[in-house]
Amino acid sequence: MKYTVSKKNSSIVLFADDTSVIISEPCLMNFERKLNIVFQIMKEWFNSNFLSLNFDKTYYMQFITKNKFLNKINIKHDNKMILQTNFVKFLGITIDNTLNWKQHIDTIIPKLNNACYIIRRSKLYLSNALKMVYYAFFHSVVSYGLIFRGNSTKSKRVFKLQKRAIRIIMGARNNDS
């Protein structure tokens, strides 16, 4: 049986052993139909290559605007329902269905707090090498994915922690600018 889905409305993203399918369709009925077609194509490809789909790691996410509600979509693969999720971790970046980046920022805040602690503790022993400690533990976390989440209003928490880290390095007080 031959299935077709327009390439301009769908794309497959492969990275290592992960496969992501992106489908763009404003009409809910067409979206559900296209999604089921894509899963049927994937099922045939998996079967012909002697692979299987891990249902514990298989789910779908519907991107929405703040004022729009999620619609329940029934997606089946081998007579099993694919579960819906509100966020997914993709290459180390947590993406939520409204693209407000709150989930990702909540994920990196503990890492940044830990980096501030490491910088503070290292200051006693490594006064000249604190910049290297900052780049290793703080800057690496902040800069990864910054192009996506940097303009989010939720990023204020990250920038406050960055100011704290710089104040620790410079020996400035909490109120110093």
N, C-alpha and C positions, 0 to 999 in steps of 0.2 A: 504494500500500500504506500502511495506517495503522499507526503505531507509537505506543504509549502508555507513558509512564513516570510514576509517581506524583510529583506536585509536592512532596509532603512528604519524599520521600527523595532528591530531586535539585534542584539549582538551578544557574542559569547566572549567571556574574559577567562583566560586560563592562566593559572600561576601554580607551578609545581604540581601538586595533586589536587588543587582546588579548582572547581569550575563554577563560574557565576554567569548567569544569564540575565541580561537587561532587556526588558520589553517596554516600549513606550507606546501607550495607547490610551487616549482620553475616554473612549467608550468602554464601560465596565464589561458589557457582554462580549465585545470583541477581545478585550484584554484576557478574560477568562478562557475564551476559545483559543487564542494564540498561545497562552501559557500551557494549556493542556496539549496542544499540538507539539510544542517544544519538548514537553516531557515525554511524549510518545516518540519523537525523533531520538531523544537522548536514550530512552529505554532500548530502542532498536540498536543504537550504536553501542551501548554497554553490552547488550547480549551478543552482538557480532564480534566484540573484542574480549569476550569472556570476563567482563568486569561487572561489579554490582554497585548499587547506590546505597550509601550509608544513611539510613533514615534518621539516625540520631543527630546527624549534622546537616540534614536537608530541611530547609524552610524557605518561606518566601516573605518578602517585605514589600509593602505597598507604600510608596511615597505620597504624602498628603500635605496640604497647606494647613495652617493653623485653624482655619475656619471650616475645614472639611472633615467629615467623619470617615472612619475606615469602613469599607464595605466587605462583608464576608464573602470570600471566594472559595469555591470548592475545587481543589486541585488534587487529583489522584494519580498515583503511580503504583502499579501492581495492586490495585484495589486497596491501597492505603492512602489515608489523607495526609497531605503535606501541611505542616503546621505553619501558622503565620507568626511573625516576630515583629517587634517594634524597633529593634536595633540589631546590628550585625557587626562583628569584628572582621575587618578586611585589611590585610597587610599591616596589622598593628594599629589601625585607626578604627575607632568605634563610630559607626554611621547610624544615626537614628532616622526614623521615617519622616521627620519634619525638618531634618537638616539644621537643627538649632545647636548641635554639638555639645549639649549639656552632658550627655552620657560619656563622650570622649574626655571632656574636661574633668568630669568626676573620676575618671580612670587615671588621669595623669597627675592630679593634685596630690595624692599620697606619695607618688614618686618624687615630685618636686619638694614636698615637705621633707622627705628623707634626704634629698640632695642638700637642702638648707642645713639640716642637722649635720651632715657629713662635712660641709664647708665650715660650719661653726666649730666642730671638733678638730678639724684639720688645721684651723687657724693657729692653734697652740703650737703646732709642730712645723707647719709648712708656710710660713708667711710669704715667701717669694713664689711659691708654686700654687697659690690659691686660684689663680686664673686657670691653670690646667685642670684643677679639681672642678671648678665651675663648668668648664667646657665639657668635661667628661661626664659629669653627673646631672647637670642642670640644663645646659644649652642643648645637649643632644636630644633630650626629651622634649623641650620646648620647640625646637626647630622642626622636628619631624611632624609633618602634616600641617604646619603653620599656614601654608598657602590656602588650605581649605577652611580652617576654623579661625584664622587670625582676625577676621572682621566680625566675628560673632560677639554679641553683647555678653555672652557667658565668659569670654576670654579675660574679663577684668580680673578675675580671681588669679589667673595665671600671671598676669602682669604685676599684680601686687606681690606675688611670691618672688618674681624676678627682682623687683625692687628690694625685697628683703634680702635676697642672696647678695645683691650688689652692696647693700649697706653692711652686711657682715664682712665682706671682703675688704671694703674701704674703712671699716671701723667706725662707721657713722651711727648716730643714734636713730631710734625709730622714727622720729619726727623730721629728721633731716631730709632735704630734697636732693 
